[in-house]
Amino acid sequence: MPTVMYWFRKDLRLTGNPAWSAACKAGHVFPVFISEPELISAAGKERLIQLYENLESLHQELAQLGGALHLLQGPAEKVIPRLISELDVAKIFVNSDVSPFSTKRDTTLEQKINIPIQKHWGNLMHPPGSVLTQKGTLSKAFTPFYKKWNQMPLAEMPAFTSPEFIRVEKLFWEKPNITSSHGLNSGSAGAKTRLDDFLSRSERYEELRNFPGKSGTSMLSSDLHFGTIGPLEIINRVKSDSHSQQMFIRQLAWRDWYAHLLFATPEIIFKSANPIYEKIQWENNLLDFDLWKNGKTGYPIVDAGMRELRATGFMHNRVRMITASFLIKDLLVDWRLGEKYFRRHLIDGDIAQNVGNWQWVAGTGFDAAPYFRVFNPVLQSKKFDPAGEYIRAWVPEIGSLQNDQIHSPWTMTKNDLLIHGITLGTTYPLPLVDHAEARDRSLKAYKKVREI
Ligand SMILES: Cc1cc2nc3c(=O)[nH]c(=O)nc-3n(C[C@H](O)[C@H](O)[C@H](O)COP(=O)(O)OP(=O)(O)OC[C@H]3O[C@@H](n4cnc5c(N)ncnc54)[C@H](O)[C@@H]3O)c2cc1C
């Protein structure tokens, strides 16, 4: 049997993984993960912890099968050629990724080595370029993409094949010194627990998914990002076709759509997908940007979201939309700055998903929110966190305010605030901007470039 290398990337699982199954059938496997300096340096602490915890779990799973995960410091273009010659590797197996970094790295590596890389697309429901309109193009509107995506037959779940491992004298394990403190259960086992838990309450997804103070969503985004579970496995487990569960599946279609879009148009990382918005005159006030990052804008729902992100690496989808809209439209800060910040700090921080969503909120993307849609942070807060549960969890200094006061403390008198020990500008910030004025400023900036 030849020696084959299995190169784990964003697919840290052994089940429902087509590339892993193929590698196990092809030879004695050498499983490896390479910490790429470029990716590691772009990731915040919470995502790194989650990554290394997932790697530890994968290592344990492989150990139970008689193998091990070899963990090496990159860049891959340097490490892999050395391993190939040391171990006499005949073939490499991977799951591809849509990011421009991944595409470029794989192309560079292929030019350096003289063995094949067998590529699969195990982290998406359907490979990029396979969900096309009748004209044979990728739809730039989500609904037609979704309709087509939903009709396509599902791939077979790859069967588990018991692996044979090559014998190596030592384990390569160059793990950085990171202490685990993360709340999420890691690895495939953690992902399966989260999926089971979600399935037991998925009938209420539609009703609860927009409320950050409720446990309405699956919390599977970081698992999908690291590939501790694949979308095919998730969809296979969501058996019912109730409206609520279909809505959940529709979210997975958004994930595929943004991935397909990035693969087809990698320039959207740097440029507005709708080029007319390239000319917007952003204010880019760095002090405003800093206050937003630190959860000190004076808008409780925005501050709660930004503090949750910083403390846990997660933020609820509704609050991501509110905080992103606040940065772009209320503070007139370029969406690219916010995108970069989110991507670093989110545990599910993923270039395709993050860029797609930021451009959606900015109104600059494909099939994005209309430019004149400016989220009103107070109305959003009242609607989606009516009892202020989410705000109280993250902005405790105003936690004793009543439900109807907590969304906009500046509307209260100084004396009423003092009863709660609150002095605006001292114990909690005054609002950074007046939303109505900020909205007008933003609409003017957008209209100006639309008229050009
Ligand atoms: C400004 C902004 C930035 C975002 N950045 C990211 C990111 O970097 N990585 C990321 O995975 N998601 C991102 N999202 C999408 C979404 O917020 C998260 O996927 C979701 O909050 C994860 O929670 P969940 O797993 O409980 O979601 P659920 O509601 O349970 O959804 C199930 C899955 O569907 C997918 N999904 C849900 N909503 C979206 C969406 N709007 N776009 C694409 N896929 C979606 C995710 O994979 C998610 O895990 C972003 C959204 C916004 C508005």
The ligand as an SDF file (V2000), in Angstrom:
LIG
                    3D

 53 58  0  0  0  0  0  0  0  0999 V2000
  -22.0340   41.2030    9.8190 C   0  0  0  0  0  0  0  0  0  0  0  0
  -22.1130   39.6890    9.8400 C   0  0  0  0  0  0  0  0  0  0  0  0
  -20.9530   38.9330    9.8430 C   0  0  0  0  0  0  0  0  0  0  0  0
  -21.0400   37.5260    9.8540 C   0  0  0  0  0  0  0  0  0  0  0  0
  -19.8820   36.7890    9.8390 N   0  0  0  0  0  0  0  0  0  0  0  0
  -19.9380   35.4370    9.8220 C   0  0  0  0  0  0  0  0  0  0  0  0
  -18.7560   34.6600    9.8170 C   0  0  0  0  0  0  0  0  0  0  0  0
  -17.6290   35.1790    9.7900 O   0  0  0  0  0  0  0  0  0  0  0  0
  -18.8820   33.3150    9.8280 N   0  0  0  0  0  0  0  0  0  0  0  0
  -20.1170   32.6900    9.8360 C   0  0  0  0  0  0  0  0  0  0  0  0
  -20.1710   31.4540    9.8540 O   0  0  0  0  0  0  0  0  0  0  0  0
  -21.2490   33.4080    9.8180 N   0  0  0  0  0  0  0  0  0  0  0  0
  -21.2030   34.7560    9.8200 C   0  0  0  0  0  0  0  0  0  0  0  0
  -22.3650   35.4890    9.8420 N   0  0  0  0  0  0  0  0  0  0  0  0
  -23.6530   34.7810    9.6850 C   0  0  0  0  0  0  0  0  0  0  0  0
  -24.3960   34.4230   10.9780 C   0  0  0  0  0  0  0  0  0  0  0  0
  -24.4430   35.5240   11.8450 O   0  0  0  0  0  0  0  0  0  0  0  0
  -23.7720   33.2350   11.7270 C   0  0  0  0  0  0  0  0  0  0  0  0
  -23.5370   32.1670   10.8470 O   0  0  0  0  0  0  0  0  0  0  0  0
  -24.7490   32.7760   12.8200 C   0  0  0  0  0  0  0  0  0  0  0  0
  -24.9910   33.8160   13.7250 O   0  0  0  0  0  0  0  0  0  0  0  0
  -24.1600   31.5910   13.5350 C   0  0  0  0  0  0  0  0  0  0  0  0
  -25.0050   31.1670   14.5790 O   0  0  0  0  0  0  0  0  0  0  0  0
  -25.7420   29.7760   14.4930 P   0  0  0  0  0  0  0  0  0  0  0  0
  -24.8100   28.7040   14.0620 O   0  0  0  0  0  0  0  0  0  0  0  0
  -26.4310   29.5780   15.7930 O   0  0  0  0  0  0  0  0  0  0  0  0
  -26.7720   30.0550   13.3230 O   0  0  0  0  0  0  0  0  0  0  0  0
  -28.0960   29.3030   12.8670 P   0  0  0  0  0  0  0  0  0  0  0  0
  -29.1750   30.3160   12.7800 O   0  0  0  0  0  0  0  0  0  0  0  0
  -28.3410   28.0840   13.6550 O   0  0  0  0  0  0  0  0  0  0  0  0
  -27.7770   28.9130   11.3410 O   0  0  0  0  0  0  0  0  0  0  0  0
  -27.2550   27.6440   10.9560 C   0  0  0  0  0  0  0  0  0  0  0  0
  -26.0570   27.8490   10.0820 C   0  0  0  0  0  0  0  0  0  0  0  0
  -26.4450   28.5010    8.8690 O   0  0  0  0  0  0  0  0  0  0  0  0
  -25.3900   29.3650    8.4590 C   0  0  0  0  0  0  0  0  0  0  0  0
  -25.8700   30.7510    8.4640 N   0  0  0  0  0  0  0  0  0  0  0  0
  -26.7930   31.3040    9.2800 C   0  0  0  0  0  0  0  0  0  0  0  0
  -26.9580   32.6160    8.9760 N   0  0  0  0  0  0  0  0  0  0  0  0
  -26.1210   32.8860    7.9520 C   0  0  0  0  0  0  0  0  0  0  0  0
  -25.8290   34.0490    7.1920 C   0  0  0  0  0  0  0  0  0  0  0  0
  -26.4250   35.2300    7.4170 N   0  0  0  0  0  0  0  0  0  0  0  0
  -24.8930   33.9640    6.2260 N   0  0  0  0  0  0  0  0  0  0  0  0
  -24.2580   32.7870    5.9720 C   0  0  0  0  0  0  0  0  0  0  0  0
  -24.4930   31.6470    6.6480 N   0  0  0  0  0  0  0  0  0  0  0  0
  -25.4190   31.7070    7.6190 C   0  0  0  0  0  0  0  0  0  0  0  0
  -24.2640   29.2300    9.4660 C   0  0  0  0  0  0  0  0  0  0  0  0
  -23.3370   28.2820    8.9750 O   0  0  0  0  0  0  0  0  0  0  0  0
  -24.9860   28.7120   10.7090 C   0  0  0  0  0  0  0  0  0  0  0  0
  -24.1770   27.9750   11.5820 O   0  0  0  0  0  0  0  0  0  0  0  0
  -22.3170   36.8920    9.8410 C   0  0  0  0  0  0  0  0  0  0  0  0
  -23.4690   37.6830    9.8540 C   0  0  0  0  0  0  0  0  0  0  0  0
  -23.3660   39.0630    9.8610 C   0  0  0  0  0  0  0  0  0  0  0  0
  -24.6510   39.8730    9.8320 C   0  0  0  0  0  0  0  0  0  0  0  0
  1  2  1  0
  2  3  1  0
  2 52  2  0
  3  4  2  0
  4  5  1  0
  4 50  1  0
  5  6  2  0
  6  7  1  0
  6 13  1  0
  7  8  2  0
  7  9  1  0
  9 10  1  0
 10 11  2  0
 10 12  1  0
 12 13  2  0
 13 14  1  0
 14 15  1  0
 14 50  1  0
 15 16  1  0
 16 17  1  0
 16 18  1  0
 18 19  1  0
 18 20  1  0
 20 21  1  0
 20 22  1  0
 22 23  1  0
 23 24  1  0
 24 25  2  0
 24 26  1  0
 24 27  1  0
 27 28  1  0
 28 29  2  0
 28 30  1  0
 28 31  1  0
 31 32  1  0
 32 33  1  0
 33 34  1  0
 33 48  1  0
 34 35  1  0
 35 36  1  0
 35 46  1  0
 36 37  1  0
 36 45  1  0
 37 38  2  0
 38 39  1  0
 39 40  1  0
 39 45  2  0
 40 41  1  0
 40 42  2  0
 42 43  1  0
 43 44  2  0
 44 45  1  0
 46 47  1  0
 46 48  1  0
 48 49  1  0
 50 51  2  0
 51 52  1  0
 52 53  1  0
M  END
$$$$
